[in-house]
Amino acid sequence: MADLILKTSWLIAALPLLSALLIMFFFHYSRKLSAFLSIGAIGYGLAHSLLVLTVSYLNPERTLELNVPWITAGTFKLFVGYLVDPLCSMMLVVVCAVSFFVQIYTHGYMKEDPNYSKFYSYLSLFTFSMLGLVFSTNLFQSYIFWELVGVCSYLLIGFWWYKQPAANACTKAFLVNRIGDAGLLIGLLMLFFSTQSFWQDKVTLSFGELKNALDWAISSNALPIIGVISVTTIALFVLMGPMAKSAQFPLHVWLPDAMEGPTPISALIHAATMVAAGVYLIARAYPLYLASPMAMHTVAWIGGITAIFSASIALSQYDIKRTLAYSTCSQLGYMVMALGLGAYSAGLFHLMTHAFFKAMLFLCSGSVIVGCHHEQDMRHMGGLKKFMPITSRTCLIGVLAISGFPLLSGFWSKDMILASAWEHSKILFVVGSLTAMLTAFYMFRLYFMTFSGEYKGHAHPHESSPSITTPLVCLAIPSIFIGLIGSPLMPGGDKFSSFIHYGEHHMHHEWGVSAFVHEFLTPQGFIPFLAFVFGTFFAWLIYRKGVSVNEYIKKNLSFIYKLSFNKWYIDEVYFWILNNMIMPVYKTLWAACDKLLIDGFFVNGSALVSSIIGNRLRYIETGRAQLYALVIFGSVLVSVLYFVFKMR
Amino acid sequence: MLTEFFLNHALSIILIVPLIAALIIALLPDKESICRIVALVFSLDILLDVLVIIVSKFDPHLTALQYVESYRWFGDTIRIKLGTDGLSISMVLLMAILLPVVIIASEPIAKDKPKFYYSMLMLLAASVLGVFVAQDLFLFFLLWELELVPMYFLIAVWGGANRNYASIKFLIYTFIAGAFMFAGVLFLFFNSGANTFDMEVLASSTKNMSSGIQLLCFLLFFICFIIKLPSFPFHTWLPDAHVEAPTPVSMLLAGILLKMGGYGIYRICAGFFPEVLAKVGIFIALLAAVNIIGAAIACLVQDDMKRVIAYSSVSHMGFVLLGVASLTSAGFSGGIFQMFSHGLISAALFMLVGTLYERTHTRLISDYGGMTKYMPKCFYLFILASMANLALPALSGFVGESLIFYGAFSSEFFNNFPTRFHFNFGQICVLFSSLGVVLTAGYMLWLLQRVFMGKENTKWSGLSDLRMSEVVVLGTLLALVVLYGVYPVSLSNLYEPSSTALLNFVSSNLSN
């Protein structure tokens, strides 16, 4: 039975693909059938992936890997296949669960859209690509699906192509990701190139053999740790991929713009699954990073910088979805930082908890947007608590979870990350705690501005339909409880880390309430809690009690305020460089090279010369170009014959 | 009996069928629909013949020539010798696939002088197919030059406003190319001492020649082929020709005529002069990198859709050069895959641009905007074709490019050119070319965005979406793009042994 469950697990990915194709080619005329097919496929996937998780959890040693050759050229072979191990089974459940609830929600959110069926087929296509990425057995296959999720994201951001911002955003998202992909591709090339003799009779770049390959390369001096072609540079090139996909500084610019897409997409792709793929890839390629301390430091610092940097922007945004988008950047920064600090389990634990509560928060924001008749500016909201009771309550749960309210899911995962930061780098601990404070502040700011006080808009807000609120309630449950898996309150201690870990796992010997209290009262346990308290308190003071700190800052510290409000002018800098440096250079290059030099000087110049000669010879009427060709042909012929006979 | 006759004369049959077709069409009444249907029947017959050739007796693992036919022509020196191997049969297959597709796409163009048009198309098919199966160098050259005649007329008669300039430019460039090749052919003939134009014999007799003469011959051929390919600095005829050529002719031009250059490089530059290729490989790699990046940059600054696609062809054919220059099995194999896949993708892209042009009579990107509203089918197919063009995995463009990148990066020949930066010179070219991945995405998506997204231009509100025939054309091409992208082995099995054999031949020559 267990064997069968694992062996047929490819169905989890195959069914969404099938449903996407069926909808695209046959059933796009029927809204009901499209929704049914798409939700049915992922519903099956969710059930199956829960079974896979159970099997895998009962026996974590039991893994399954199957490969088929994809292309061969001489000694160069590439494979695709599927791999089921604890990490994969966890991700399967996360992706399937979020996708399932988002697809139900989509029915409510998109029901008036004329392209409803197409939306479902894209959603299914994305789910397939994401699951294919999760199932990947090797880095190369990851790259294939990595790009496929990117293109699905492109299609979905640009779903409302007639809106100019959406059109800009999808192009930007794809291009920024492409920069990362180019780096990833170079990294993979270098890695394979340096270890190619290792892979002779193995699956090329497979995750299982990555560690052996690197050990072999380092011990046989094929690959130094530091150098131009070295473990470090490969790791950093590979890191470019995750930096783009997981929106890490300085390649984060596409994620906030991607919010122009429909809200279910923001929840599924740009909060829960695809953006976490970067973190997943780093985790899969972990041996590469562990082999190079410098790469690990870089990863940790990029994560830390992103975390605090995006949080600082989220403080002053008015668009409800953009605030959440910057918050996503910031939380992804936590995950990346955790992996960089060597806290493998903690990073992935946060990935899981974050997927649930952030997906729910986005869905809440969608519910609010629909309820307020497509208003996204929080200044025109307020007091929605009494109009939208379910949305406001689930949103509060999400806000508490992300801010780290004790015992909710975000509290456990964030705590685990900060605890390891305390161990490895005190500066990053400070950065992380500050971010935690900012997070609590801007999340409560969002909550207060939207749901409490008086309504400031002009629409007639109303609670959304059950197909929207049900997924909210369903996602609220894991947002509250899922963190307990990784808590010391579980009998036997942290279950998550003992299930998903890299290398040796140090079991927590102590567990139970007293162990929790003991851990909580250490500085690394208590400071994040204080951060939460202060952040919430300030938000309450400013946005509930109306203490006019904002006005003061706007007036006297306008520099800081503007920096945050304008996203540190990163976009402006990029576009300035693009418009004022890169494009003019390209234009000049092309004009100089093609138009002036080749066409202008050589081609038309030689035509001119021939026409002058032609004029002199009074052969104008015969058409000078043909004549010219004939002259060339003849003269080459003559010169060749001359050479030939001279040589004889 | 009949099947045996067919199998014994298969290659001459696929050359004669289009010639007969051209003749029959010339005798038909001057009505577009009749001519088109006759042409279509003949082209489907060619496709069928090619498929029969492939499935019946063709053995990809046999690396020697197959289906060989040899007839006396001018004495024993110049013979009509035909034969095929994995490399040439895949190009023949590409031509056979494109021909019916192009004929279906010709409907709106050929209203004017249909008899002439379809006859020319068939003549073109005969000469291009001939180039791919000719095993006699003189015949090869003759057919190479013959292809000019129908192509010149196709551009000059059915082309756009500036067609005279474009067709003459095309003619001059290709004529010069032919002159170089002719010089190369004669030079080779007189210096090899083999007293035959048989390509197999010539390939093995070049090593008796002194290295200086080899280099000269190589260059004469190589210049001819990179004019056709086209490559910097001989590429400027291509955008002009494409812009003025009618849609179906553009499809053929990008789809198959450019591949003659690539095929020639494989067959003659690599097959005849392996030692020279190894010596100048590094320069070819540099040229390839210049093509890939330079043409991609040129794409970014164009306002004419056809020019964008035309320059994109230059950029993508640069990959073929890089693959050949690498002298690795991955690079060789990737180059052939890239030619095949680019044939399909560029044909699809030109078709898409053509459908837009046919409706709006403008190719300027700035005239468009929000076209999705009026032409949703066109938009979705355009996305698919663009994604294939920017080498999205699971579409055919990716396979060739990744093989070539890997091949060039791991090439041992490039190790002879170390630099101070730890990478060898070839690897630096590869790293540089990988920027092209970003640039390609840039110009394709930017094009998509400006044409199809954003606020619609109400000027085009009366436009109709794709017709059935257009969907068939694009569907066929893009279905193959998906098929070969998802399951590349289905194509690479056909040519892989031949390309490896060619590589082994090259390497064995080098080690001696």
Interface residues (C-beta under 8 A of the other chain):
Chain A: P69 W70 I71 T72 A73 G74 T75 F76 Y143 I144 F145 E147 L148 V151 Y154 L155 G158 W161 Y162 K163 Q164 A166 A167 N168 C170 T171 F174 L175 R178 I179 D181 A182 L185 I186 L189 M190 F192 F193 Q196 G227 V228 I229 M583 Y586 K587 L589 W590 C593 D594 L597 I598 D599 F602 V603 A625 Q626 Y628 A629 I632 F633 V636 L637 S639 V640 L641 F643 V644 M647 R648
Chain B: I168 K169 L171 I172 F175 I176 G178 A179 F180 F182 A183 L186 F187 F190 N191 P233 T236 G294 I297 A298 L300 V301 T328 S329 A330 F332 S333 G334 G370 T372 K373 F379 I383 M387 L390 L392 P393 A394 F398 V399 S402 L403 F405 Y406 G407 F409 S410 F421 H422 F423 V430 L431 S434 L435 V437 V438 A441 G442 L445 W446 L448 Q449 F452 M453 G454 K455 E456 P488 V489 S492 E496 T500 L503
